[in-house]
Amino acid sequence: MKEPNAGGRQEVAVLLATRGMVLALGVLTQSLLAYTLLPAGRGAYAICVLFGELAGIAFTAAAGRGAQYSVMAGRMSVSQGASIAFAFCLLGSAAAVLAAIPLIHSGLGFFRLADTSSFYLTLLLIPASSLSFAAILQLEGLRRFSRLATFFFLRSAVGAVAVVALAWGLDLGVNGALLAPTLGHLTMILLCAADLGRHCGFVPEWPSREGLRQALGYGLKEYLAEVGQYVDPRVGGLLLSVAAGRADIGLFTAGNALITKFLHIPSALSSYLLPRVAGDDAGRPELAAFCARITWWAVGVLLLVWLAVSTPLTPLLLSPAFAPVIRLTWIMSIGVLACSGAEIFAAYFRGINRPQVFSCAMWAGLSANAALFFALYPLWGLHGAAWALTGGLLCRSFVLWFMFQRTARLPLRSTLLLRSADVARLRTSITSLLRRKGTP
């Protein structure tokens, strides 16, 4: 059930506070990884995590999204929705592990970028990441944002402590670092499952045929978008795996991980928007446009601050060995800015049961990214890979923005230009929240 007394303003405040804490811990974790593993080890770590999490997503058919939508729209109980999501994750993860083992021993260049033992440890990440994601989606759909705030923080804290204890303290290197996200995901699964059972009436039950049909039907429409959404910010590292060494992969993925932390803001507002438009054919386009405006301007200001401080700050955060990352983040910031507001439109189309729009946009962006990579990387190296990533994000964002304008039929300025009423609305919301916090 929805948390009591959680009005819209309070939900947004909780979501943003959550993402702020997670962002801080995420930066800390990236710093620990950089200092502990250095560029080559950071590259091996990135390849293994990419392999494990992508395998989990690829084999679960986005059923978690389908179950989330069915519960939000009132077409399925929490027990049925969560049971279906978890069942798909377990079955899909088992299939992914069976498919992964022969690939690890295939001799492909990708699997020579890290030790075989590291790839075997990554197999633990497949069920952990997919079950964790499905559990998070259920709580987001039920608008249990305050609980998720605590759970996200604990997951990130467990991951950071595990990196220190295993990769640095026990000197396990890449293998120790790979256990950290797995432990974080396991923490999230246990916390979410306990909360669903205690407060939302979740009791494991056998999935019904109709429930499976509903979840899988929506999930198949979402599938390409789900896979693409994971691959999109990481496709540079994936493409570099066939064209570069571990050190270059480590530099690129470290910069990418750092700059994409700014996407926590649209992620928070998308979580706020999605339950409010689910099951509504119109989808409340004015609210979506408002969220997009706020996101674009807020992220734009924060990125300008980053550009101003990144030169002295990056070597401190990631160690001097990662100094080339600075210019990479400058290039990537253009794509991150475009993508930030477009993420709101992705939530809008999910909510009105048209996730295929996001799928089309996502794969248009991925195609542009890949084409630009093979054109620019031979000329400009890592800078070319960064421009390819930005080009792909710009393409994806334009498709989403264009389709939103065509569907919502709002003036062009409604999604781009900040209004005086927006500033007044934000000021009123902040004042209201501060007064509520100050009330004994």
MIKOL-263176 format. One record per residue: residue in three letters; x, y, z of N, C-alpha, C in turn. Coordinates in steps of 0.02 Angstrom, whole numbers, padded with zeros to 5 digits, always signed. Layout:
<atoms>
alaXYZXYZXYZ/...
</atoms>
This chain:
<atoms>
met+00042-00059+00000+00000+00000+00000+00044+00062+00000/lys+00015+00117-00023+00050+00180-00023+00065+00202+00048/glu+00121+00235+00059+00139+00258+00125+00090+00313+00147/pro+00070+00313+00209+00023+00363+00233+00053+00433+00233/asn+00009+00482+00219+00028+00553+00222+00086+00571+00177/ala+00091+00537+00122+00145+00551+00075+00118+00590+00016/gly+00111+00656+00025+00087+00698-00029+00139+00704-00084/gly+00117+00734-00141+00162+00738-00198+00226+00776-00182/arg+00221+00833-00147+00281+00871-00132+00328+00832-00088/gln+00300+00798-00038+00342+00759+00007+00375+00701-00029/glu+00338+00670-00075+00366+00614-00113+00425+00637-00155/val+00418+00694-00188+00473+00719-00229+00533+00735-00185/ala+00521+00765-00127+00576+00781-00082+00613+00718-00060/val+00574+00667-00043+00605+00603-00021+00644+00572-00078/leu+00616+00573-00138+00650+00543-00196+00715+00580-00211/leu+00713+00646-00210+00774+00684-00225+00826+00674-00170/ala+00803+00673-00108+00850+00661-00053+00882+00593-00059/thr+00841+00544-00078+00866+00476-00088+00921+00475-00140/arg+00904+00504-00198+00953+00503-00253+01016+00542-00234/gly+01008+00594-00193+01066+00632-00171+01113+00589-00129/met+01084+00551-00083+01124+00507-00041+01157+00452-00082/val+01118+00423-00127+01145+00370-00170+01200+00397-00215/leu+01190+00458-00241+01241+00490-00283+01306+00498-00245/ala+01301+00523-00182+01361+00533-00142+01397+00467-00129/leu+01359+00416-00111+01390+00351-00099+01416+00320-00164/gly+01381+00333-00220+01404+00309-00284+01471+00339-00304/val+01478+00405-00293+01541+00438-00308+01596+00410-00263/leu+01580+00398-00199+01629+00369-00153+01651+00300-00177/thr+01603+00260-00199+01619+00193-00224+01663+00197-00286/gln+01646+00243-00333+01688+00250-00392+01759+00272-00374/ser+01764+00314-00324+01830+00336-00301+01869+00278-00272/leu+01836+00237-00231+01870+00179-00202+01892+00130-00256/leu+01849+00119-00306+01866+00074-00360+01926+00100-00400/ala+01926+00165-00412+01980+00195-00452+02047+00190-00416/tyr+02048+00208-00352+02111+00206-00314+02135+00134-00303/thr+02088+00087-00295+02106+00018-00280+02126-00021-00342/leu+02089-00012-00397+02099-00054-00456+02142-00022-00510/leu+02146+00046-00511+02180+00082-00564+02146+00068-00632/pro+02165+00103-00686+02126+00097-00748+02117+00026-00774/ala+02170-00015-00775+02164-00082-00803+02116-00125-00762/gly+02123-00125-00696+02078-00163-00654+02007-00137-00657/arg+02001-00070-00661+01934-00040-00667+01901-00062-00732/gly+01940-00071-00785+01912-00094-00848+01888-00166-00843/ala+01928-00210-00811+01907-00280-00802+01843-00284-00760/tyr+01840-00243-00708+01780-00241-00665+01719-00220-00706/ala+01727-00168-00746+01671-00142-00786+01645-00195-00835/ile+01691-00231-00867+01671-00283-00915+01632-00338-00880/cys+01654-00359-00823+01620-00413-00786+01551-00392-00763/val+01545-00332-00735+01480-00308-00712+01432-00300-00770/leu+01457-00273-00826+01416-00267-00886+01389-00334-00908/phe+01432-00384-00909+01412-00451-00930+01359-00480-00883/gly+01370-00475-00818+01324-00505-00770+01256-00472-00769/glu+01254-00406-00766+01190-00372-00762+01152-00375-00827/leu+01188-00370-00883+01154-00374-00948+01125-00443-00959/ala+01160-00495-00938+01134-00563-00945+01069-00571-00906/gly+01067-00543-00845+01006-00547-00805+00948-00512-00838/ile+00960-00452-00865+00907-00414-00897+00884-00449-00961/ala+00931-00475-01000+00914-00505-01065+00870-00566-01059/phe+00875-00602-01003+00839-00665-00996+00776-00660-00954/thr+00757-00600-00932+00696-00594-00891+00638-00562-00928/ala+00648-00543-00991+00594-00519-01035+00555-00460-01006/ala+00589-00420-00963+00557-00360-00934+00492-00375-00898/ala+00486-00438-00873+00424-00456-00839+00414-00415-00775/gly+00470-00391-00745+00464-00349-00686+00425-00285-00702/arg+00438-00255-00760+00401-00196-00781+00328-00213-00793/gly+00316-00271-00824+00247-00291-00837+00208-00301-00773/ala+00239-00334-00725+00206-00345-00661+00194-00279-00624/gln+00243-00234-00628+00235-00169-00596+00176-00131-00625/tyr+00172-00129-00692+00117-00093-00724+00050-00123-00705/ser+00045-00189-00705-00019-00222-00690-00042-00206-00619/val+00005-00204-00571-00013-00187-00502-00033-00114-00496/met+00005-00069-00528-00011+00003-00525-00079+00017-00556/ala-00096-00017-00610-00159-00005-00645-00218-00041-00612/gly-00205-00076-00557-00259-00111-00521-00283-00174-00554/arg-00243-00202-00599-00263-00263-00635-00237-00327-00602/met-00198-00319-00549-00165-00376-00518-00150-00359-00445/ser-00155-00407-00401-00139-00396-00330-00063-00392-00321/val-00043-00363-00264+00028-00359-00249+00059-00428-00246/ser+00025-00475-00213+00052-00543-00207+00062-00575-00275/gln+00012-00568-00319+00018-00598-00385+00072-00564-00426/gly+00073-00497-00424+00122-00460-00464+00194-00475-00443/ala+00207-00472-00377+00275-00484-00353+00295-00557-00365/ser+00249-00604-00356+00264-00675-00367+00282-00687-00440/ile+00245-00657-00486+00260-00665-00557+00328-00636-00574/ala+00342-00576-00548+00406-00544-00562+00464-00586-00536/phe+00458-00610-00475+00513-00650-00446+00521-00717-00482/ala+00464-00748-00501+00468-00812-00536+00504-00804-00603/phe+00486-00752-00641+00520-00740-00704+00595-00727-00694/cys+00612-00690-00642+00682-00675-00629+00722-00738-00613/leu+00693-00782-00572+00728-00843-00554+00738-00889-00615/leu+00685-00898-00653+00690-00940-00713+00737-00910-00765/gly+00730-00845-00776+00774-00812-00824+00846-00813-00803/ser+00859-00804-00738+00928-00805-00713+00959-00874-00721/ala+00921-00926-00708+00946-00994-00717+00966-01006-00790/ala+00923-00983-00836+00938-00991-00907+01000-00950-00926/ala+01006-00889-00897+01063-00847-00913+01128-00878-00890/val+01128-00908-00829+01189-00940-00804+01210-00998-00848/leu+01161-01039-00868+01176-01096-00912+01204-01073-00979/ala+01178-01017-01005+01203-00992-01069+01272-00959-01060/ala+01286-00931-01000+01347-00893-00990+01409-00938-00984/ile+01401-00995-00952+01459-01037-00938+01498-01057-01001/pro+01465-01082-01054+01504-01098-01115+01534-01035-01147/leu+01501-00978-01140+01528-00916-01169+01593-00897-01134/ile+01596-00906-01069+01657-00888-01031+01717-00927-01057/his+01706-00988-01080+01760-01031-01104+01765-01031-01181/ser+01731-00984-01212+01728-00985-01286+01791-00959-01319/gly+01832-00922-01281+01893-00894-01311+01881-00827-01346/leu+01821-00801-01343+01807-00735-01373+01848-00681-01338/gly+01866-00630-01378+01907-00576-01351+01877-00543-01290/phe+01812-00536-01289+01777-00504-01232+01795-00540-01167/phe+01798-00606-01169+01809-00645-01108+01883-00654-01091/arg+01925-00621-01129+01996-00619-01112+02015-00553-01078/leu+01966-00509-01069+01979-00444-01037+01979-00448-00961/ala+01960-00506-00933+01962-00516-00861+01976-00590-00849/asp+01998-00607-00788+02012-00677-00772+01948-00718-00774/thr+01956-00783-00788+01899-00828-00789+01865-00831-00721/ser+01904-00828-00668+01875-00830-00601+01830-00769-00589/ser+01848-00712-00618+01807-00652-00611+01740-00661-00646/phe+01741-00690-00706+01678-00701-00741+01634-00751-00704/tyr+01664-00801-00672+01624-00848-00633+01593-00814-00572/leu+01628-00769-00540+01599-00731-00484+01541-00688-00509/thr+01547-00665-00571+01495-00623-00600+01429-00661-00607/leu+01431-00727-00612+01369-00766-00618+01324-00755-00558/leu+01352-00740-00500+01312-00725-00440+01272-00661-00450/leu+01299-00616-00490+01267-00552-00500+01204-00557-00543/ile+01198-00610-00583+01141-00617-00628+01075-00621-00590/pro+01065-00670-00545+01001-00672-00508+00995-00615-00459/ala+01051-00594-00428+01047-00541-00378+01022-00475-00408/ser+01050-00456-00466+01030-00392-00496+00959-00394-00523/ser+00939-00450-00554+00872-00453-00583+00818-00454-00529/leu+00828-00492-00475+00780-00494-00420+00777-00427-00384/ser+00834-00395-00375+00836-00329-00343+00797-00278-00383/phe+00807-00277-00449+00772-00230-00491+00697-00241-00490/ala+00675-00305-00492+00604-00320-00489+00573-00297-00423/ala+00608-00307-00368+00583-00287-00303+00577-00211-00297/ile+00627-00175-00324+00625-00102-00323+00565-00076-00363/leu+00552-00106-00421+00496-00085-00462+00430-00092-00425/gln+00422-00146-00387+00360-00155-00350+00350-00100-00298/leu+00402-00084-00261+00396-00031-00211+00385+00037-00242/glu+00418+00050-00299+00407+00114-00333+00335+00119-00358/gly+00309+00065-00386+00240+00066-00410+00190+00077-00354/leu+00206+00054-00293+00163+00063-00235+00177+00129-00199/arg+00224+00168-00226+00242+00234-00200+00267+00231-00128/arg+00306+00181-00113+00337+00175-00047+00407+00206-00050/phe+00408+00271-00063+00470+00304-00077+00513+00315-00016/ser+00482+00327+00042+00522+00337+00103+00560+00274+00121/arg+00527+00216+00115+00561+00154+00129+00617+00142+00078/leu+00602+00154+00015+00653+00145-00036+00713+00190-00024/ala+00700+00250+00003+00755+00296+00018+00805+00262+00065/thr+00778+00232+00117+00821+00197+00165+00855+00137+00133/phe+00817+00100+00093+00844+00039+00063+00900+00055+00012/phe+00890+00107-00029+00941+00127-00077+01005+00147-00040/phe+00996+00184+00014+01055+00205+00052+01092+00145+00081/leu+01055+00098+00109+01087+00039+00138+01121-00003+00085/arg+01089-00010+00026+01121-00047-00028+01187-00016-00048/ser+01186+00050-00057+01247+00084-00077+01301+00080-00023/ala+01279+00085+00040+01326+00082+00096+01359+00012+00100/val+01318-00040+00091+01345-00108+00091+01396-00116+00035/gly+01380-00090-00024+01426-00095-00081+01491-00060-00067/ala+01487+00001-00039+01549+00039-00025+01591+00005+00028/val+01560-00020+00081+01597-00055+00134+01629-00118+00107/ala+01592-00154+00063+01619-00216+00034+01679-00202-00009/val+01679-00147-00047+01737-00130-00088+01798-00119-00043/val+01788-00081+00012+01844-00068+00058+01869-00132+00090/ala+01822-00173+00113+01841-00233+00150+01872-00287+00106/leu+01842-00297+00047+01863-00353+00005+01917-00335-00046/ala+01905-00280-00083+01954-00262-00135+02017-00232-00106/trp+02009-00191-00054+02068-00158-00025+02093-00193+00038/gly+02048-00205+00087+02069-00234+00150+02097-00304+00143/leu+02062-00348+00107+02086-00416+00096+02128-00423+00033/asp+02137-00368-00003+02178-00366-00063+02155-00417-00116/leu+02089-00422-00124+02061-00469-00173+02054-00437-00242/gly+02068-00374-00249+02068-00340-00313+02001-00342-00348/val+02002-00359-00413+01941-00359-00454+01890-00408-00426/asn+01911-00467-00404+01864-00516-00378+01829-00491-00315/gly+01865-00458-00272+01834-00429-00213+01785-00374-00230/ala+01803-00332-00280+01759-00279-00301+01695-00306-00331/leu+01700-00363-00366+01641-00392-00399+01591-00419-00348/leu+01613-00438-00289+01567-00462-00238+01526-00405-00207/ala+01552-00344-00213+01519-00287-00181+01449-00273-00209/pro+01439-00266-00275+01372-00254-00300+01325-00313-00287/thr+01351-00374-00286+01309-00432-00272+01282-00428-00201/leu+01325-00411-00153+01303-00404-00084+01253-00346-00076/gly+01265-00292-00113+01217-00237-00112+01149-00256-00137/his+01147-00293-00193+01083-00316-00221+01047-00365-00173/leu+01085-00409-00142+01054-00456-00094+01023-00418-00036/thr+01057-00366-00013+01029-00325+00041+00963-00294+00019/met+00961-00268-00042+00900-00237-00068+00843-00287-00074/ile+00857-00347-00097+00806-00399-00105+00774-00415-00038/leu+00815-00426+00013+00789-00444+00079+00747-00388+00109/leu+00771-00327+00103+00734-00270+00131+00668-00259+00096/cys+00668-00261+00029+00607-00249-00008+00556-00305+00003/ala+00579-00367+00003+00533-00423+00014+00501-00419+00083/ala+00540-00401+00134+00513-00394+00201+00462-00338+00205/asp+00476-00282+00171+00429-00225+00172+00364-00242+00135/leu+00370-00276+00078+00311-00297+00041+00267-00343+00083/gly+00298-00388+00120+00260-00435+00161+00229-00401+00221/arg+00266-00356+00253+00242-00326+00315+00190-00271+00303/his+00197-00233+00249+00155-00173+00240+00110-00176+00179/cys+00122-00221+00133+00084-00221+00070+00045-00286+00059/gly+00046-00330+00108+00007-00392+00103+00036-00443+00056/phe+00101-00438+00041+00130-00486-00006+00137-00555+00026/val+00109-00604-00006+00117-00674+00013+00133-00712-00052/pro+00188-00748-00055+00204-00785-00117+00146-00831-00138/glu+00129-00827-00201+00075-00870-00226+00091-00894-00297/trp+00057-00947-00316+00070-00975-00382+00045-00927-00436/pro+00086-00908-00484+00063-00861-00537+00006-00891-00577/ser-00045-00849-00589-00102-00870-00630-00085-00864-00704/arg-00121-00901-00744-00110-00897-00817-00125-00827-00843/glu-00179-00797-00819-00197-00730-00842-00145-00679-00819/gly-00121-00687-00757-00070-00641-00733-00005-00646-00773/leu+00015-00707-00789+00075-00716-00830+00066-00685-00899/arg+00006-00692-00927-00008-00664-00993-00003-00588-00991/gln-00032-00557-00939-00030-00484-00934+00042-00459-00925/ala+00078-00489-00878+00146-00466-00864+00192-00475-00924/leu+00186-00534-00956+00229-00548-01013+00210-00505-01073/gly+00144-00492-01081+00122-00451-01137+00151-00380-01134/tyr+00147-00350-01074+00176-00283-01066+00252-00288-01069/gly+00280-00340-01038+00352-00347-01036+00383-00354-01104/leu+00350-00389-01150+00378-00397-01217+00380-00330-01254/lys+00329-00288-01241+00331-00221-01272+00387-00178-01242/glu+00403-00192-01180+00454-00154-01144+00524-00184-01152/tyr+00527-00246-01177+00589-00284-01175+00648-00248-01208/leu+00639-00226-01270+00694-00194-01305+00715-00130-01270/ala+00666-00094-01241+00683-00033-01205+00722-00049-01142/glu+00703-00103-01108+00736-00121-01045+00809-00140-01058/val+00819-00181-01109+00888-00200-01126+00926-00139-01150/gly+00894-00099-01192+00927-00040-01219+00944+00011-01165/gln+00899+00019-01116+00911+00068-01063+00972+00050-01022/tyr+00982-00015-01012+01042-00036-00976+01104-00027-01020/val+01099-00048-01083+01158-00047-01127+01178+00024-01144/asp+01129+00069-01153+01142+00135-01181+01199+00173-01148/pro+01199+00183-01082+01255+00220-01053+01319+00180-01049/arg+01314+00114-01061+01373+00071-01056+01398+00046-01124/val+01364+00067-01178+01382+00040-01243+01452+00060-01264/gly+01476+00117-01239+01544+00137-01255+01594+00085-01230/gly+01585+00064-01167+01629+00012-01140+01623-00053-01178/leu+01562-00070-01199+01551-00131-01237+01586-00129-01304/leu+01580-00072-01339+01613-00065-01403+01689-00062-01396/leu+01712-00031-01342+01784-00028-01330+01814-00097-01317/ser+01771-00143-01294+01796-00211-01280+01821-00246-01342/val+01800-00223-01401+01823-00254-01463+01875-00211-01498/ala+01891-00152-01468+01937-00107-01503+01992-00079-01459/ala+01990-00091-01394+02038-00060-01349+02058-00108-01294/gly+02106-00086-01253+02129-00126-01197+02092-00109-01133/arg+02109-00144-01079+02074-00135-01016+02083-00065-00987/ala+02141-00035-00997+02153+00031-00968+02106+00083-00999/asp+02099+00082-01065+02054+00129-01098+01981+00117-01077/ile+01963+00053-01071+01895+00037-01048+01885+00064-00978/gly+01936+00056-00936+01931+00081-00867+01922+00156-00864/leu+01960+00193-00905+01954+00266-00907+01884+00287-00931/phe+01862+00257-00985+01797+00276-01014+01740+00261-00967/thr+01739+00200-00939+01684+00181-00895+01684+00220-00830/ala+01743+00239-00806+01746+00280-00745+01716+00349-00758/gly+01734+00380-00815+01704+00444-00831+01630+00440-00842/asn+01608+00388-00876+01538+00378-00889+01499+00368-00824/ala+01526+00327-00779+01493+00315-00714+01488+00379-00674/leu+01538+00422-00680+01538+00485-00642+01486+00534-00668/ile+01485+00545-00733+01441+00597-00760+01368+00575-00761/thr+01355+00510-00768+01286+00488-00769+01254+00488-00700/lys+01292+00502-00648+01262+00510-00582+01210+00567-00582/phe+01218+00615-00628+01169+00670-00631+01101+00646-00654/leu+01097+00586-00683+01032+00559-00705+00991+00533-00647/his+01017+00536-00586+00976+00519-00528+00917+00567-00520/ile+00925+00628-00544+00870+00677-00538+00811+00658-00582/pro+00820+00647-00647+00763+00624-00687+00737+00556-00664/ser+00780+00514-00638+00757+00449-00612+00709+00459-00555/ala+00724+00506-00511+00679+00521-00455+00612+00548-00478/leu+00613+00596-00525+00551+00625-00548+00511+00576-00590/ser+00545+00530-00626+00509+00478-00663+00473+00431-00616/ser+00505+00415-00560+00472+00372-00510+00411+00406-00480/tyr+00415+00472-00472+00357+00511-00448+00301+00512-00499/leu+00319+00520-00563+00269+00529-00616+00234+00464-00634/leu+00271+00409-00638+00243+00347-00666+00180+00323-00632/pro+00176+00318-00565+00114+00294-00535+00055+00341-00546/arg+00069+00405-00561+00016+00454-00569-00015+00452-00640/val+00020+00421-00686-00007+00417-00754-00027+00346-00774/ala-00007+00296-00734-00021+00226-00751-00096+00214-00754/gly-00118+00184-00808-00189+00169-00816-00230+00227-00842/asp-00200+00285-00851-00235+00344-00876-00216+00353-00950/asp-00265+00346-00995-00250+00350-01066-00219+00416-01086/ala-00241+00471-01054-00214+00537-01070-00144+00545-01042/gly-00133+00517-00982-00066+00518-00953-00044+00582-00921/arg-00089+00631-00911-00073+00695-00878-00012+00728-00911/pro-00017+00746-00975+00041+00773-01010+00067+00839-00981/glu+00023+00879-00951+00046+00942-00922+00094+00930-00864/leu+00079+00879-00824+00124+00861-00769+00190+00835-00796/ala+00187+00794-00848+00249+00769-00878+00291+00826-00906/ala+00259+00874-00939+00296+00931-00967+00328+00972-00911/phe+00292+00982-00856+00320+01019-00799+00382+00983-00772/cys+00377+00917-00762+00434+00879-00736+00493+00883-00784/ala+00480+00881-00849+00535+00885-00898+00570+00953-00894/arg+00530+01007-00890+00559+01074-00886+00605+01080-00825/ile+00579+01059-00768+00617+01064-00706+00681+01023-00710/thr+00675+00964-00739+00733+00919-00743+00787+00949-00787/trp+00768+00972-00847+00818+01000-00892+00856+01059-00861/trp+00820+01103-00829+00852+01162-00801+00894+01145-00739/ala+00868+01101-00697+00906+01082-00637+00970+01046-00655/val+00965+00997-00700+01025+00960-00721+01073+01006-00758/gly+01046+01053-00798+01089+01099-00834+01132+01141-00787/val+01101+01167-00734+01138+01207-00685+01192+01165-00650/leu+01173+01104-00630+01221+01060-00596+01280+01041-00641/leu+01266+01031-00705+01320+01014-00752+01367+01074-00762/leu+01341+01134-00762+01384+01193-00766+01431+01197-00705/val+01404+01180-00647+01446+01179-00587+01500+01126-00595/trp+01482+01067-00621+01531+01014-00631+01586+01037-00679/leu+01568+01069-00734+01618+01093-00781+01667+01141-00747/ala+01643+01179-00699+01685+01227-00666+01734+01195-00616/val+01714+01140-00586+01755+01110-00532+01789+01045-00552/ser+01773+01019-00612+01796+00951-00629+01872+00946-00636/thr+01905+00999-00659+01978+00994-00670+02016+00980-00606/pro+02005+01018-00552+02040+01001-00491+02010+00942-00453/leu+01944+00930-00463+01910+00880-00421+01920+00808-00446/thr+01920+00798-00512+01922+00730-00538+01985+00691-00516/pro+02045+00720-00520+02104+00682-00496+02100+00665-00422/leu+02065+00706-00383+02057+00690-00312+02007+00633-00302/leu+01954+00634-00341+01902+00583-00334+01926+00515-00360/leu+01960+00515-00418+01976+00453-00452+02050+00435-00454/ser+02092+00477-00425+02165+00471-00425+02193+00503-00489/pro+02255+00527-00486+02285+00561-00544+02289+00517-00606/ala+02287+00451-00598+02290+00407-00656+02229+00415-00701/phe+02176+00444-00674+02114+00452-00712+02105+00524-00737/ala+02158+00563-00741+02153+00632-00766+02121+00637-00835/pro+02134+00591-00883+02101+00596-00948+02025+00595-00946/val+01997+00573-00890+01925+00569-00883+01892+00638-00886/ile+01929+00690-00867+01900+00757-00862+01867+00779-00927/arg+01904+00777-00981+01876+00799-01045+01823+00751-01071/leu+01829+00689-01054+01776+00641-01074+01710+00661-01042/thr+01710+00680-00978+01647+00700-00945+01620+00764-00974/trp+01663+00809-00997+01638+00870-01029+01598+00853-01092/ile+01625+00808-01132+01590+00789-01194+01525+00752-01177/met+01529+00705-01130+01470+00666-01113+01415+00708-01081/ser+01433+00763-01049+01384+00803-01014+01330+00831-01061/ile+01347+00841-01125+01298+00866-01173+01243+00814-01182/gly+01262+00751-01191+01213+00698-01199+01174+00686-01135/val+01207+00690-01078+01173+00680-01014+01119+00734-01004/leu+01135+00796-01022+01085+00849-01016+01024+00835-01059/ala+01035+00816-01122+00979+00801-01166+00938+00743-01140/cys+00972+00692-01115+00939+00631-01092+00899+00644-01028/ser+00920+00691-00987+00888+00701-00922+00813+00717-00928/gly+00796+00766-00969+00725+00782-00978+00688+00729-01017/ala+00722+00697-01064+00688+00645-01105+00669+00585-01064/glu+00704+00572-01008+00686+00516-00964+00614+00524-00937/ile+00593+00586-00929+00524+00598-00905+00474+00574-00958/phe+00489+00585-01021+00444+00563-01074+00442+00486-01078/ala+00498+00454-01062+00499+00381-01059+00449+00356-01007/ala+00449+00388-00948+00401+00368-00895+00329+00382-00918/tyr+00319+00436-00953+00252+00453-00978+00226+00398-01024/phe+00267+00376-01072+00245+00325-01119+00236+00257-01085/arg+00276+00243-01035+00265+00182-00996+00197+00185-00962/gly+00182+00243-00934+00120+00250-00896+00057+00244-00938/ile+00060+00264-01001+00000+00260-01044+00000+00196-01086/asn+00040+00147-01064+00042+00081-01095+00067+00084-01168/arg+00117+00127-01179+00150+00130-01245+00226+00127-01237/pro+00251+00075-01202+00323+00071-01191+00362+00060-01256/gln+00327+00039-01308+00362+00027-01372+00391+00092-01401/val+00361+00149-01382+00389+00213-01405+00459+00222-01376/phe+00466+00207-01312+00531+00212-01281+00580+00162-01312/ser+00555+00102-01328+00598+00052-01360+00626+00079-01426/cys+00583+00108-01467+00605+00135-01531+00657+00190-01522/ala+00643+00235-01475+00690+00290-01461+00757+00263-01436/met+00753+00214-01391+00814+00186-01363+00858+00155-01416/trp+00828+00116-01460+00869+00081-01510+00890+00126-01567/ala+00853+00180-01579+00878+00230-01626+00941+00262-01598/gly+00941+00277-01532+01000+00306-01501+01059+00258-01500/leu+01046+00195-01485+01100+00145-01484+01131+00136-01553/ser+01088+00136-01605+01113+00129-01673+01157+00188-01692/ala+01135+00249-01673+01175+00308-01688+01241+00306-01650/asn+01239+00284-01588+01300+00278-01547+01350+00231-01580/ala+01326+00171-01600+01371+00122-01630+01400+00148-01696/ala+01358+00179-01738+01382+00205-01802+01435+00259-01792/leu+01422+00305-01745+01469+00358-01732+01534+00332-01701/phe+01528+00280-01659+01588+00252-01628+01637+00227-01681/phe+01611+00187-01728+01657+00158-01777+01682+00211-01826/ala+01647+00269-01830+01672+00323-01872+01722+00367-01836/leu+01712+00378-01771+01751+00428-01735+01808+00399-01693/tyr+01799+00338-01667+01851+00311-01623+01918+00303-01659/pro+01920+00280-01722+01985+00275-01756+02018+00343-01765/leu+01979+00397-01766+02007+00464-01777+02028+00497-01711/trp+01986+00492-01661+01996+00532-01599+02004+00490-01536/gly+02005+00424-01542+02015+00383-01483+01957+00388-01434/leu+01973+00394-01369+01921+00396-01317+01876+00457-01325/his+01902+00512-01350+01860+00571-01362+01807+00555-01415/gly+01827+00516-01466+01779+00496-01516+01725+00452-01487/ala+01744+00406-01441+01695+00364-01407+01647+00406-01365/ala+01673+00458-01333+01630+00502-01293+01581+00541-01337/trp+01605+00565-01395+01559+00600-01441+01507+00552-01469/ala+01525+00489-01480+01477+00440-01503+01422+00429-01451/leu+01442+00424-01388+01393+00416-01334+01345+00476-01332/thr+01373+00535-01337+01332+00596-01336+01285+00598-01396/gly+01310+00580-01455+01268+00579-01515+01210+00531-01507/gly+01222+00473-01478+01168+00425-01467+01116+00450-01419/leu+01139+00482-01364+01091+00510-01316+01050+00566-01346/leu+01081+00608-01388+01044+00661-01421+00991+00634-01467/cys+01008+00581-01505+00960+00550-01551+00901+00521-01512/arg+00915+00483-01460+00862+00453-01419+00817+00507-01388/ser+00848+00559-01362+00810+00612-01329+00765+00648-01378/phe+00790+00660-01439+00749+00695-01489+00688+00653-01508/val+00697+00588-01517+00640+00545-01534+00587+00547-01479/leu+00608+00542-01417+00560+00543-01361+00525+00611-01357/trp+00563+00664-01365+00533+00731-01362+00484+00741-01419/phe+00503+00721-01479+00460+00729-01538+00395+00689-01529/met+00400+00627-01505+00341+00585-01496+00296+00611-01440/phe+00327+00640-01389+00286+00670-01336+00248+00730-01362/gln+00282+00773-01400+00248+00831-01428+00191+00809-01474/arg+00202+00758-01513+00151+00734-01559+00092+00703-01523/thr+00105+00669-01467+00052+00636-01429+00014+00685-01385/ala+00051+00727-01349+00020+00773-01301-00010+00834-01334/arg+00016+00853-01393-00007+00913-01430-00003+00976-01386/leu+00053+00984-01353+00066+01044-01313+00113+01090-01352/pro+00114+01154-01336+00161+01200-01370+00233+01178-01358/leu+00276+01192-01407+00345+01171-01401+00378+01198-01338/arg+00361+01259-01320+00394+01290-01262+00374+01257-01196/ser+00320+01217-01197+00295+01188-01135+00344+01139-01104/thr+00388+01110-01143+00437+01063-01116+00506+01092-01108/leu+00518+01152-01136+00586+01178-01138+00598+01240-01096/leu+00549+01285-01095+00559+01349-01063+00531+01350-00992/leu+00574+01367-00944+00552+01373-00875+00506+01434-00868/arg+00452+01425-00832+00403+01479-00823+00409+01509-00754/ser+00385+01571-00748+00384+01603-00682+00339+01564-00634/ala+00286+01533-00661+00242+01493-00619+00278+01431-00592/asp+00325+01404-00631+00363+01347-00607+00406+01365-00547/val+00438+01423-00552+00480+01446-00496+00437+01458-00434/ala+00378+01489-00444+00334+01501-00387+00310+01435-00358/arg+00295+01387-00401+00272+01322-00377+00326+01286-00337/leu+00388+01290-00360+00443+01259-00323+00455+01294-00257/arg+00450+01361-00257+00461+01398-00196+00407+01381-00144/thr+00345+01376-00168+00290+01358-00123+00300+01287-00095/ser+00321+01242-00137+00331+01173-00115+00386+01168-00063/ile+00443+01202-00076+00498+01200-00029+00479+01231+00037/thr+00444+01289+00034+00421+01322+00096+00374+01277+00135/ser+00328+01245+00100+00281+01200+00132+00316+01142+00167/leu+00365+01114+00133+00402+01058+00162+00442+01079+00223/leu+00474+01138+00219+00513+01162+00276+00468+01176+00336/arg+00410+01203+00324+00363+01216+00379+00340+01151+00410/arg+00327+01101+00367+00304+01035+00392+00358+01003+00434/lys+00422+01009+00411+00477+00980+00449+00486+01016+00516/gly+00469+01080+00516+00478+01118+00578+00421+01112+00626/thr+00365+01081+00604+00308+01074+00648+00320+01017+00697/pro+00314+01029+00764+00326+00976+00812+00272+00925+00810/
</atoms>
